[in-house]
Amino acid sequence: MTLGDRLLIVAILISSAIAALFIYLKPFNKELINEQTVIISCKGAVIKKVTLSEKRHGKTFNVMGRIGLVTVETLGKQIRIQEAPCHDRLCIRQGWISRPGQSIVCMPSELLITIEGNSPVDAVTR
């Protein structure tokens, strides 16, 4: 074996180790890419930002809307309006949302809850 052969073997081993490391760490990077942020706004102004993660246990917090306090609940990667002072309660009936692009609107409170983040699927065609 010449010196060039040895260098080639070492270079192949190092590049294989680096490739194996990237393949091994890919699930951890996937969690960071799929992180979802909830934007809660009232009258166009951002009131609160919340990060959703599957490791998060249920959390409830209050947000001030135009007509009163709105109770918002998170559970894992889901969010919903639990209580609202509006009379029709359509925002409560909408239930849980969990995918980027989904939103909940409470018109009487002028409250908007939107999930932002990277969606795992861009489009579905048939």
C-alpha positions as CSV (number, residue, x, y, z in Angstrom):
1,M,0.0,0.0,0.0
2,T,1.2,3.4,-0.9
3,L,0.8,6.6,1.0
4,G,-1.9,7.7,-1.5
5,D,-3.9,4.5,-0.8
6,R,-3.8,5.0,2.9
7,L,-4.9,8.7,2.6
8,L,-7.8,7.6,0.4
9,I,-8.9,5.0,2.9
10,V,-8.7,7.5,5.7
11,A,-10.7,10.0,3.7
12,I,-13.4,7.4,2.9
13,L,-13.7,6.4,6.6
14,I,-14.0,10.0,7.7
15,S,-16.6,10.9,5.1
16,S,-18.6,7.7,6.0
17,A,-18.5,8.6,9.7
18,I,-19.7,12.2,9.0
19,A,-22.5,10.8,6.8
20,A,-23.6,8.3,9.5
21,L,-23.6,11.2,12.0
22,F,-25.9,13.2,9.9
23,I,-28.3,10.3,9.4
24,Y,-28.3,9.6,13.1
25,L,-29.0,13.2,14.1
26,K,-31.7,13.7,11.5
27,P,-34.6,12.9,13.9
28,F,-33.4,15.6,16.3
29,N,-33.2,18.2,13.4
30,K,-36.7,17.2,12.3
31,E,-38.1,18.2,15.7
32,L,-36.6,21.6,15.4
33,I,-37.8,22.1,11.8
34,N,-41.4,21.0,12.7
35,E,-41.6,23.4,15.6
36,Q,-44.9,25.3,15.6
37,T,-45.6,28.7,16.9
38,V,-49.0,30.0,17.9
39,I,-49.6,33.7,17.3
40,I,-52.5,35.2,19.4
41,S,-53.5,38.7,18.3
42,C,-56.3,41.1,19.1
43,K,-57.2,44.0,16.7
44,G,-54.2,43.1,14.6
45,A,-51.7,43.5,17.5
46,V,-49.8,40.4,18.6
47,I,-50.6,39.7,22.3
48,K,-48.8,36.5,22.9
49,K,-46.6,33.9,21.1
50,V,-46.6,30.3,22.3
51,T,-44.5,27.4,21.1
52,L,-46.3,24.1,20.7
53,S,-44.4,20.8,21.4
54,E,-45.5,17.3,22.1
55,K,-43.6,17.3,25.4
56,R,-45.7,20.1,26.8
57,H,-48.5,19.1,29.2
58,G,-51.8,20.9,29.2
59,K,-51.5,24.6,30.0
60,T,-54.3,27.2,30.3
61,F,-53.8,31.0,30.1
62,N,-56.1,34.0,29.8
63,V,-55.9,36.6,27.0
64,M,-57.8,39.9,27.1
65,G,-60.1,40.3,24.1
66,R,-62.2,43.3,23.2
67,I,-65.2,42.2,25.3
68,G,-63.4,40.3,28.1
69,L,-61.1,37.5,29.1
70,V,-60.7,34.6,26.7
71,T,-59.3,31.3,28.2
72,V,-56.9,29.5,25.8
73,E,-55.8,25.9,26.4
74,T,-52.8,24.1,24.9
75,L,-52.2,20.3,25.1
76,G,-49.2,18.9,23.2
77,K,-49.2,20.3,19.7
78,Q,-52.9,21.4,19.9
79,I,-54.6,24.6,21.0
80,R,-58.2,25.7,21.5
81,I,-60.4,28.4,23.1
82,Q,-61.8,26.9,26.3
83,E,-63.9,29.9,27.5
84,A,-65.0,33.1,25.8
85,P,-67.4,35.9,26.8
86,C,-69.1,36.0,23.4
87,H,-72.7,34.9,23.1
88,D,-72.6,32.5,20.1
89,R,-69.4,30.6,21.3
90,L,-68.5,29.6,17.7
91,C,-64.8,29.9,18.6
92,I,-65.2,27.3,21.4
93,R,-67.1,24.9,19.1
94,Q,-64.3,25.0,16.6
95,G,-62.3,22.8,19.0
96,W,-58.7,21.9,18.8
97,I,-56.4,23.0,16.0
98,S,-53.0,21.5,15.4
99,R,-51.6,22.1,11.9
100,P,-49.8,25.1,10.5
101,G,-52.2,27.5,8.7
102,Q,-55.2,26.6,10.9
103,S,-56.7,29.4,12.9
104,I,-59.5,30.2,15.4
105,V,-61.3,33.5,15.2
106,C,-63.5,35.0,17.9
107,M,-65.2,37.9,16.2
108,P,-66.9,39.6,19.2
109,S,-63.5,39.6,21.1
110,E,-61.6,40.5,17.9
111,L,-59.2,37.6,18.7
112,L,-57.2,35.6,16.2
113,I,-55.2,32.4,17.0
114,T,-53.0,31.2,14.2
115,I,-50.5,28.3,14.0
116,E,-47.4,29.1,12.1
117,G,-44.6,26.6,11.2
118,N,-43.3,24.2,8.6
119,S,-45.9,21.8,7.3
120,P,-44.7,18.3,6.6
121,V,-46.7,18.3,3.4
122,D,-46.8,21.1,0.8
123,A,-49.7,19.8,-1.2
124,V,-51.7,16.7,-1.9
125,T,-52.8,15.9,-5.4
126,R,-54.9,13.1,-6.9
